[in-house]
Amino acid sequence: RRVVLKTPEATCRRASEVLLKTLTFIRNLPSFYHLPWEDQLVLIQQNWAPLFVLGMAQEGVDFDLREISGPSLLKKILLNQSLTASNELGTSSLGASLAEVQKMKNLLWKFWDLDISAKEYAYLKGIILFNSGCHVLKCLPYVQTLQQEAQRALMEFIATMFNRNLGRFAWILQLIASLQDIDRDAIEELFFRPILGEATLNV
């Protein structure tokens, strides 16, 4: 089952604003610019999707969906449209996977249920951006240190503000791990295909 946005103009505009705010956040991190440009590129390529979904959560961007149906195999045959030709058109007219989008919406609601503060979101962005799982990094030990510092800062903040409720800390980290499972192609298809056309965010 495939879906598209019910109100693409308004939602895509908000999604673009979230992406811009995310890039601004990264641009304002001095520690990020201490990394070689190759490492900066890898971290953005690997982590833009979870950072974007986290930004959607922080900005409270919800969205409604409309299910679409692709042309049937019989219709393609009757119209003399080969499967190869239709595949070459890409998925621009076929929407995003409902299962993947629903996974994203479920995660957004979990973040909203936790009522995460702006400071927690900032630490979470640091944890996601400085992803030590990117083993091709030239400065991997430095990135690992930055991620550990962000995790420690988040834990200390939660301990102070939530009466040492480390269950909250564990739950938030679990949500972050789930963000890594979000399909970036589904994000691009749903929020940016109407703007980008055949261009791609996945460089």
N, C-alpha and C positions, 0 to 999 in steps of 0.2 A: 504494500500500500504506500502511495506517494502523496505528499502534501505540499502545499504552498501557503504563503502568508495570506490571511484574509484581507488585511489592510497593508499591502506591501509598501506603499509610499511612506506612510508615517513610521512603520516599524523599521524599514531600511534606513530611514533618516536617523532614528534613535540608535540603531546598531552601528552606523557610521560614527556617530558621536562617541559611543562607547569605545570603539576601536581607536579613535583619535585620542581620547583621554588615557587609554592604556599606553599608547605610544608616548604620550607626554609624560606619564609616570616614569616610563623607562628612561626617557631622555633626561629626566631630572635626577637620576641616580648616579652620583659620581663613581661609585664602585663599579658600575657597569662599564664605564668608559676607561677604566684601568685595564680592561681586558683587551686582547688583540681583536682587531675588527673581524677576523675569521670566527673567533669564539662568540662575538656579539651576534653575528649572522646566524650561527648554529643555534644559539639560545632562542633567538626570535623565531626562527623557522620551526623549532621543535615545540615551542611553548606558546605561540600566539593564540592557539585555539582555547586551551584551558584558561589563559589570561582573559580572553574575550568573554568567555562564559562567566567567569568571576566578575568581570566588569558589568555584565548584564545583571547579575545578582545585586551588585552594589547599587546600581542605578535603578533597580526595581522595574526592569523592562520585561513585562509579560506580553504575550502575543497570542492571537487566535489563528487557527489553521483552517484550511479548506482542502478537503481531499480531492484529488484529481485521478482520472483514469487514463492510462495510456492507450493508444490504438491497439485493437486486437490483432492477432496474427492473421486472422481471416481478412480483416479490413486491409491490412498491408498487402496481402496477396491480391485482393480485388483491385486495389489501387496501383498494383504493379510496383510496390515500394519494397525494395529488398531490405532484409534485416541489416545488412552491412551498411547500406545508405542511411538507415535510421540511426544506427550506432554512431556514424560519423557526425551526426548532428549533436552528439553529446547528450547530456542529461538536462540541458537548459530548459526543455519544455516538459520534463518528466518530474520535476519537483524533488523533494528530499524524502528519505526513508522515514515513514511515520514512527517506526520503532526507535530510530536514532534520535529523532526530534523529541519524542516522548521521554526518552532517557534524560535529555537535556532539561526539559521542563520539570521533571521530577527532582533533579538536582537543584534547580533554581528554587523550588519550593522548600527544599530542605535547608538551604542557606537562609531563606527568608524566615523560616520557623525559628532559627537560632538567633535571629535579630542581631546579626554581627555588626560591630561598630566600625567606624571609619579606620580606626587605628588597627583593628584586627585585619581588616581588608588589606591595609598597606603591608602588614607582615606576611599575609598570605600570598600577595603578589610577589614579594621577595622570595618566598619559599618555592613558588612555581617557576619564576624566572631563572633563578640560580639552580637549575635542575642538574644535580650531580649524576643523574642517570645518563647524561650525554657524554659517553666515554671518548668521543673523538675530540674533545676540547683540549687545546694546548695547555691551558691553565686549569686543569681539572681540580687539583688540590685547593687552589684559591676559590674556585666556584663552590666546592664542597664546604669550605670554611664560611663563605657568605650564606649558604643555605642553612648551615648549623646555627649561625648567628641569628638569622631570621626566625628559626624555630625556637631558639632559646628566648628571644625577645617576646615572641607570641606567648610562650608558656609563662613567662614572668608577668606579662600583662594580665593574662587570664587568672593567674594565682592571686594577683593583687585586686583585680576588679570583681572577681567571682568567687572570693573566699576559698581560694585553692581548689577550685572545681576542675581538677585535671581530667575528669570525664569529658568535659566540654572540649578541652584541648585534643584529646584522642578522637573525639567525634569529628571535629573540624579537619584534622589530618586525614581521617578516613574519607571525608568528602573531597579533599584535594586529590587523593589517589583516584577517586572515581572520575574527577575532571579529566584525567589523562586518557580515559576510555572514550571520551566523546569524539565522534567522527568529525574530523575537520572538514571533510568534503560535504557533509550534511550542513555544517555551519555556513560554508561558502555558498552552497546551493540555495539555502533558504534565505539568507540575509544579504548576500552580495551579488548573486547572479543577476538580479534585476538591474544592478548598477554596473557591474563589470562586463556583462555580456560573456564573451568567450575568454576573457582574461582570467587570471587566477591569482589567488593570494598565496598559494603554495608554490613558492619559488624553489 
